[in-house]
């Protein structure tokens, strides 16, 4: 059964041998995904997908990773993340503004 994981990239490591590692945060868990030029390595992530994921670091971009029935990544989707804290702060700011409005 295919499935997907939705989260954000927290860290990226690029090595001189062209290997890339990304730390993917999803549901209070961080998983490291790796690309290696050594195709015999287990859990080798496709290079084009991991480079795209790495490019989202430090941006408000969320990543959804789709896997096939064998657990191999098939594709990713990117979208702007909703920041629940920002929404909460906006609500508080608008309430504070109302306190300063005086009727003449």
N, C-alpha and C positions, 0 to 999 in steps of 0.2 A: 504494500500500500504506500503510495507516495504521500509526502508531507512537506511542510515548510516551517521555518523558524523566522520570527520577526524580531529585530533588535537593532543595535547600533554597534559601530566599530569603536573600540576603546583604545587600541594600540596597534601599531604596525612595526614590524621589524623586517628590514631588507638586508640581505647578506651579500658579501662579495662574490659568492658562488652563484648569485642570481636567485637564491631561495627567498621566499617571502612568507612571513607569518603575520596573521591578523588575529587580534583578540576580539571576539564577537560576544556582546552582552545580550542575553535573552532570559527573561523571567528569573532575575536574581542569580544567574549563572553565567560565568565567562568561559567560553570555549575557544581554543586556539585552532585555527585552520591554517594549513600549510600548503604552499606550492613548492615543489622541488623539480629541478631539471632532471633528477634521477627518477624516471618514471616507475621504477620498481618499488618505491616507497609506498607503504600503505597509507590510505586516506589522503592521497595526493589531490589537491584541489586544482581545477583547471586554471592556467595562468591568466587568461583574459578575465575570468570572473574575479579572481583574487586581486588583480590590479585595480579593477573597478571598485571593489570593496575598499581597498586601501586608500583610494582617492577620496573617500567620504569622511575620513578622519577630520575632526575639528569642524565639522559642518553640521547643520541641523538636518541631516539626511539619515533616514532609517533604511535598513536593508532587510529584504525578505529573501531567504535562501530556500530554493525548492530542491527537493531530493527525489530520486526515483525509488522504485521498490527495493533496490539493492543498497540504498543509502548513499548513492553517488549524487553529487550536486548536478543539477541539470540546467538551472538558470537562476538569475537573481532579479529582483525588482527593487527600485529605489524610489523613495518618496520623502517629502519634507515631513519631519517629525513634528507632532503637536507637543508643545511643552506645557504640561498641565500646570506647572508652577507659574508660568507667565500668565496663563488665563486667570489663575487665582489672584495674582498681583494686580492685573487689570481691573478685576472686579473690586478689589480693595481700594484702588486709586479712584475709581468712579464714585465710590461711597464717600471717600474722604473729601472729594471735590464738592459733594453736595453739602457737607458740613460747613464749608466756607462761603456758600452762597447766602447772601443776606437779602431779605426783601426790603425795598425802600418804601 
